[in-house]
Amino acid sequence: MQQSSIIILAGGLGTRLRSVVSDLPKCMAPVNGKPFLDYVINYFQQQCINNIIFSLGYKHEVIEEHISSHFSHLTFHFSIEEEPLGTGGAIKKACSLVNSKNVFVTNGDTLFKANTSALQNFHQQKKADCTLALKPMKNFDRYGVIELNEDDSIKSFNEKKYYEQGLINGGLYMLNVESFLKESFPEKFSFETAYLEKYYNQHKMFGLIQDEYFIDIGIPEDYAKAAKEL
């Protein structure tokens, strides 16, 4: 089996966390004495994904130094944005460092303990352009909801509002690199709106439900929750 690679998007400014975390990239926010990013890396290592492409922007030197000193046993590369390119632009740039047909993509400020082997197998069976790991949630208003067709292809993306229950985008994908790069995107764009929401009817996009542990430290309440749970 070909070694799996993952792009970790770690270029965020973390503006909503400023009240609790000083001037650090969001993924470097400390949780119980170590950066949140460490939990993300360690999880994917456990899933036998050892080739990591870090997509960096804001204060990238801090992350580069940390990775080089604490994770020297990994195979890793840095893709550096000189200016913010949006999630889509960041992924597109990082894809130049991918040497496999498909690549996992995740956010450095989110930990979704989905089964990556299941995601990869499902993605390959469906010959998908992009497969989203979906997390079932109850009583929430922070996320939009995704609906699936009977064959697990994406039926719709629904806006953020209060839902009693629904499937959310867990921010973990498997992406067919060649198919993704065929589109003529602008230099700066959102992966979520300019790719997923724009092309789900034209591309083979599927969702795999994974009811596993999920935390997104993007807001202070959930950052505090991470310290208790991790």
Stockholm file with secondary structure:
# STOCKHOLM 1.0

chainA/1-230         MQQSSIIILAGGLGTRLRSVVSDLPKCMAPVNGKPFLDYVINYFQQQCINNIIFSLGYKHEVIEEHISSHFSHLTFHFSIEEEPLGTGGAIKKACSLVNSKNVFVTNGDTLFKANTSALQNFHQQKKADCTLALKPMKNFDRYGVIELNEDDSIKSFNEKKYYEQGLINGGLYMLNVESFLKESFPEKFSFETAYLEKYYNQHKMFGLIQDEYFIDIGIPEDYAKAAKEL
#=GR chainA/1-230 SS CCCCEEEEEECCCCGGGTTTSCSSCGGGCEETTEEHHHHHHHHHHHTTCCEEEEEECTTHHHHHHHHHHHCTTSEEEEEECSSCCHHHHHHHHHGGGCCSSEEEEEETTEEECCCHHHHHHHHHHTTCSEEEEEEEEEEESSSCEEEECTTSBEEEEECSSCEEEEEEEEEEEEEEHHHHHHSCCCSSCCIIIIIIIHHTTTTTEEEEECCCCEEETTSHHHHHHHHHHC
#=GC SS_cons         CCCCEEEEEECCCCGGGTTTSCSSCGGGCEETTEEHHHHHHHHHHHTTCCEEEEEECTTHHHHHHHHHHHCTTSEEEEEECSSCCHHHHHHHHHGGGCCSSEEEEEETTEEECCCHHHHHHHHHHTTCSEEEEEEEEEEESSSCEEEECTTSBEEEEECSSCEEEEEEEEEEEEEEHHHHHHSCCCSSCCIIIIIIIHHTTTTTEEEEECCCCEEETTSHHHHHHHHHHC
//
